[in-house]
Structure formats: structure tokens, C-alpha cells
Amino acid sequence: MFAKEFDEISLRDIQALVDEGIPEGRQLEFKRDHYGRKDDDRREFAADVSAIANARGGYLLIGVDERNGIASSVCGVEAPDPDGLVRAISEAIRASLEPPLIEFRVKWVSIEAARGVVVIKITRSWSAPHRVTVAKDYRFFVRDENGKHPMSVEELRRAFLFASEVEERIRRFRIERLGTLTVNEGPLSVGKEGEARLIMHVVPRTAFTDGIQLSFDERGGSMWPWPLGGGSGANSMYSLDGLISYSGPEERFETVRAFSALFRNGIAEAVAGVRVGNKDGQRNISLTGIEQEVIRGLCQILGEYKRRSIPAPYTVFLSLVGVRGVSAPIDEWRGGIAYPHRSDSIMLPELAIDAAGAENAPEIELRPLFDLMWNAFGQYGSPNYDRSDRYVRR
């Protein structure tokens, strides 16, 4: 059940929990009956939801009985108006916790007329810890293999520090990789040291929390996304870090045009040479061309994450190195003021993409970075969005 898309979960999947004797645990809880409407019932529901969100996320199934913590039957609960019940549960979740829980899903899986199972998927929260605010409770809960319990002072301290520590580890990773790639000591060499290059990293937060270990034994299967600017052909290879695809002849891998790498912990890295033209003695690059490559690359990476069930949020980093003295006119053929960049590198700020953003077109999410990239070369912002914020490429 857990490997399926939420919308695809069926009664057969829920029955399989009983048939296979699946126990409750850190990410799974069964409830035979509705919670009820009394204050104690409302507190219990909010505590169960927050405990899962404050741990690693998971599922709460209402309408599944258990015996000694093991799923024993799919009994279902009555609901003359299943859609109304789903709405009421969603509203209760939003109103019962502080800070509000944003990423959760609720669905009704029908057994027969007016009877079914309520499936609640609670995504691991990066705004944790959440406390119960309904019926004057105000406690924090967390779930482990033995069920939920009020959080201790030490658990609260770790929970409050957790998100900031993960963010700092992600930033350190970027700095370390840029140091390696700038001097061409990555898995492959792209161009020559000092030449202009585009570097993109996409980092799932779970890469630093859940101990992801991807498998790459997919002989004959789909290949890791094409390198940026790789054209119509690419080759693949393995490295200590994971799986790599690169552009260029297979037998000439000492220096390649571009490569993309998928690390075993789910981090994606893409490096590509940037063509620098020369017009009237001025060295220019095409930021529009870079935008196109980044959009295509991010689309492929997010598709791969979906295929491999690597959840959001993701942090996107874009960097340009080797750009000292390089300009980026909006239209290099029609002139205009060209502002040479004064330093060798551009490190754009991090961009966070949540689960909802991952479903959008990449160009929608990337606009803040694209505008800043153009700002770095003295321009107002990306000229490739119209007044309706659609990407139209001038």
C-alpha cells in the first residue's frame, strides 16, 4: 500500500494489511471506530495526527480493527455522506494543531453503501513540532513503534533544532561540492578549469534524514536523465557516489561537455559547460539558453524522484562559475548595455519546492531564481515571462 500513489489506494490494498498481518508502528495506526465529537475524542484525534507528523509521517486508517496491534479485520465505519466526512476531517486537522499542518491527504475507500475506510496520509512535517490546540490540551506528541506519547523536554529540544540542522547540512553540502566541481575534481571533468560552467543541485531533505540508499542495478532499463545541453545522445557510468550520464563520445570521457549524477542518497547534480560568445570584444553568454536547460533538467529530475518515490520538499541550487568579465545582454544581436560580472562565480540563493510545487511546471517554480540570475548581470529580471507569469521565451 505504501508504495502506491495515494489516489490509487484501494480496498484490496487495505485488506492486504489484514491478510499479511501487518502491525501498527511508527508510521501506521489503525482505528476501528469514528473518534466521536466529545472534547476527549477531539483531543485524541489531534494527538494521533500530530504524533505521526512529529515523527516520520505515515498513515492513520479509520475502519480497520486490530488485535494486539496487528490488523485483524477491515470493518469500516458508517458515513451516509462520505464526501462530507472527508471535508470535516480535513477541517478538523487544519483547526486542531499549531503550527497548522499543511501536507496531508484524506480519502474514503468504499466497502459498501455508506460504509468504508477513511485513509489519512500525513506527510512528515518540516514545520514540526506541532502541538494540540483543541479543547485546551496544548501538548506535543510523537509516535514510535509502541504508539504515541507526550514529547519529553529532550525530544522537544531535538524537534525544534531538527529542521534548522538539516538545512545547514544541505548548505554545507552545496559549498563542499562547489569547491570540488570548480576545480574539476568531480566524477568527470567538464571543459577546462576556469571556463564558464553551470552547476545545479537538487537535494531532497530526506537525503539527510532517512538514510536513502538507491539501487542502480537497472540493466537495460531507463537511463538517468540526460546531461544539461547533452543533445540527443549520452553515455552512462557508475561512480562511488551513484549513477552518472554524460555527453560526448564514450571513449573520450576525460573531458566531457556535461554530466548529470544521481547520488545513492537521492541528491541530483548536473554540470554543463556554458558557451561564451564574443561580439565587439565583449564576452557574452545566453541566460535564456541556460534557463531552457535548467527547466528541462529539473523536469527530468523531479520525474525521476516521483518514479523512485523520493518525497518533497526539495532544495534547488543554481550556480555559475568562470563568469568573471562575462556579460548577459537580453538580446545580444540588438545591442543594449552589457554589464560584465565582476566576480568569478554566482551562487544563487536556495529555492525550496514542496509537494504541491513539484506538481507545477518547473518554469513556474524557477522564476525567482531566473530573475535573480538576470539581476546578477545588471538586468531587471528574466524577459521570458509575460504579464500573466507564463514562460514564453522571448
N, C-alpha and C positions, 0 to 999 in steps of 0.2 A: 504493500500500500504506500509506503513512504517513498518509494522510487518513482511513483506515478505523479503526473501533474494533478494538482488539486481538483480541477474540474472533471478529471477522468475517474476519480474515486467512485467505486460502485458498491452495491450491496454485496457482491461477490468478494470484493476486497476486504470488507468488514467481516464477513463470515469466515474468511481465511484466518483471521486473528484467533477465532474460536477453534477452528479445525486444527490449527498448528499450535494451540496452547500458548499464545504469546502473552507474556506477563506485563503488568504495568512497570514503568521505570521512570527514569529521569525525563524522558520525552513523550511519555504516553500515560494517560489516565482514563479509566472507564467510570461511567456513572450510569446506574440502572434507571433512575427516575429523574424527572424535572427537579430543579433546585427549589422551586417554590418562590413565594413573594414576601415572606416574613423577613425582618431585618437579619436574623441569623442566617437564613438561606442566601440572601443577597451578599452578605459578608463572605460566606463560604464560596460562592461562585467567584467573586472578585479575588479572593485569596488563591483559588485554584488557577485562575488565569494568570495572575501576576507571578505566581511561583514558577510557572513554565516560562514566562517571558524573562524572568530574572535569572533563569538557568540557561539552557541552550535552545529554547524553543521546543515545540512539539505539538502534540495533538491531544485534545480533550474530546472524548466521544460520549455523548449523552444518549442512552438507549442500549448500552452494552453492559450486561451483568458480568460480575467477576466472582470467583471463588478463590480465596487465599491469594488475591492479587493477579490471578490468571483469568483471561477472558473465558467465560463459560457459556454464554448464550447471547444472541442478538435479539433482545426482547422488544426494542423500540419504545418510543414514547408517543402518546397521543397528541395530535395537533390538527384541529379542524382547519386551521389556516397556516400551513407551513411557511408561506412567504412572510406572513405577519410575525411568526415566531422568529424567523431568521433576522428580520429587522429589529425586533425587540431585543434579541440577544446582542446584536451589533451595537445598538444604542446603549445597552447596559454596560458593555465593555468600555465604550468611549467615556461613559459618565462615572465610572467606578474607580479609576486609577489616576494617580498623579506621579510623574507627568503622564499625559494621555498616551495610551497605546495606539500606535498608528498602523503597524503592519500585522494584520490578522485577516483570516477568511472564515466565513461561516456558510455552511451549506446543509441542505436537507436531502437525505438519501431515503427514498420511499421504500417501505416494506409492503404495505398495502394501503388501502384508502384510509387517510387520516392517521396513519401510524408509520413511523420511520425513525431514523437515527440522525441526530444532529452532530455534524462533524465540524469541529473548530480547530483550525490550524493557526498556531501562534508562532510567528517568526521570532527568532532570537532578537531581543531588543538591544539597540545600541544607545538607547536613552535610559537604560536601567541604572539604578534600581527603581522600580515602580512601587508605590505604596498604595494600600487600600484606603479609599476615602469614603466609601459608602457606609452609612449607618454608624458614623463616628468611630471607625475602627483605627485607621492611621498606622497600621503595622506593615512591615515589609516581610514578604515570604519568598522562599526559594524552594525548588524541588530537587531532590536527589533520588537515588534508586529506591529509597524506603518511603517516598512520599514527600509531602511538603512540610515545612517547619518555619517558624518565625526566624528571621535572619539575626545572627549574633552581631555584636559590635564589630568583630573582626571580619565577618562576611560582608557587612555593610561597608567597611573601610575598603576592602578589596573591590567591591562592586562599584563604588564611586570612582576609584582610580583606574578601573579596568579599561574603559573606553579611551581615556587620555593616554594610557600606556601603549595601547595598540596603535593609536595614531602616531605616537612618537617613534615606535618601531618601524612603521611604514615610511615615515620621513627619513629615518636613518638608512633604510634600505635604498631609497632613491639616491641619497647622497653618495653612498658607497658604490652603487652601480654606475653612477655618472663618472665618478673618479676612475673606475675601471674602463669604461667604454670610451672616455675622452682620449685615453692614451692607447686605444685599440687593443686592449687586453681582454676583450670579451671572448665568447666561444669562436667567433670568426672576426677577421679584420675587414672593416668597411672603408674602402678608399685608403688614403694616406693620412697620417696624423696631421692635424691642423686644417684639414679640408672640412667644408661645411657638411654637417650631418644632422638629421632629425632623429630624436630618441623619444620613444613613447613607452610608458609603463602603465599597465592596468593591474591593480592589486586588489584582489578580494580580501576583505577583512578576515575572512575565515582562514586565509593562508597563515595568519599569525595566531590563530586561536584553536583551530580544530584538528591540527595535525594531519592535513590533507596529504595523501601520497597517491598521485595519479599513476595509472598504468599506461604504458605506451606500446604494449605488445599487440598492435593492430596491423599486422602484416596484411597488405592488400586492402586495408580499409581506407577511410577518408584521411586525407593529409591535413596536418596543422595548417592554419591559414597562410595564404601567400605572403611573401615579404612585401613591405611597402614599396611601391614602384617596381614590383618584380615582373611586370608584364604578364605574358601568357604561360611562362614556364618557371618551374622551381625544382629544386632537389631537396631531399631531407636527409638528416643525420641525427645521431644521438649524441648527447654530451653528459657530463657528470650531473648537470642541472636538470636535464629533461630532453625534450624533443625540439629540433630546430629545422626550419626550412629556409633555404637561401636561394638567391637569384644569381645566375651565372653558370658557366659550364661545370659539369660535375668534376672534371679533372683539374679545374683551376679554382680551388677553394681557398687559396692563401689570401686573396683579396677579392671580396665579393661586392656586388652593388648594394645589397641589402640582406638582412636576415630577420626572421621572427623566431622567438623562442617561447615555449611553454614550459615553465618550471614544474617540477613534481609537486610543489605546494600550491599550484594554480596560478601563480603570477605570470603575466604575459609581458614580453619585452620585444620591442621592434626597433631596429636601427636601419636607417637608409641614408645613402649619400644624397646631398642636395645639389642640383645643378646650379652653378653660378655663371651667369652670362656677363658679357662686357659690352656696354654701349657708351660711346663717347668717353671712354676711360673710367666709367663708373661700373663697379661690380654689383650686379642685381640678382635677386632670387625671386621666384614666383610664390607668394604666400597662398594664392588661390590653388596652385598645384599641390602645395603641402596640405591645405585643407581637404582637398579631394582624397589624398592618400590616407589621411588620418580618419576621415569618415568611413572609407572602405575598410580600413584595418580594424577600427573599433567595432564595426558591424560584424565582422567575422569573429572577432574575439568574443563578443557577447553571445553570438550564436554558439560558439564552442562551449562557453560556460553553461548555457542552457542545456546543451546536449549532455554535458558531464554533470549536471545538477550541482554546479558551484554557485551558491546563492549570493545575491546582493546583500549589503552595499559593496560597491567597487570604488576605488580611488584611482583617478586618471591623472597622469603626469605627462606633460609635453615639455621637451627641452630642445633647443637648437645650440649646437656648438660649432666653433670655427667660423663665426659670422662677424668678426671684427672688421669694420670698414665696409660691410656689405649693406646695400640698400634694398628696399622692397617697395617700389612705386606701385600705385594702384593699377596703372596702365603703362607698362614700360615702353610701349610703342608710341604713346601720345605725349610723352614727356611728363611735366609736373615736377614738383620739388621732391628730390630724393634725399632722405635723411640717413646717412650711414650710421650703423650701430657702433657704439663706442667701445663695447667690451666683446670678449671672445665668445661668451655664452649667454643664453637666455633661458632662465628657469621659470616657466610659468607656474602660478600657484596651483595647488591641488584642486581637483574637481571631483566631488562626491556624486555618485549615481546610485540612487536607491532602486528598490524593486520596480516601482512604477516608472522611473526614468529609464530603466533598462528596456522597457517595452516601447519607448518612444523611438522615433527615428534618431540616429546618432547625431545628426546635424543640429537637432533641437537642443540636446544636452550640451553640445560642444560650443555653442555660440559664445558663452563667457570667455572661454579660452581663446577662441579665434579673435574676438575683439581685442583682448589683451596682446595677442601676438602682433596684430597690426599696430597697436599703440606703441609697442617696443620699437617700431621703425618709423615713429612720428606720424602715423596715420590715425584718423578718427576712430576707426573700427573696421570690421570686415565689411567690404562693399557688396558681399554676396547674399545679403538678406534684404527682402523687400519690406515695405511698411507693415505687412502682416506677419513679420518674423519668419517668413518662408525662405528656405535656401534656394536661390535662383541662379547663382553663379553668373556674375557679370561677364 
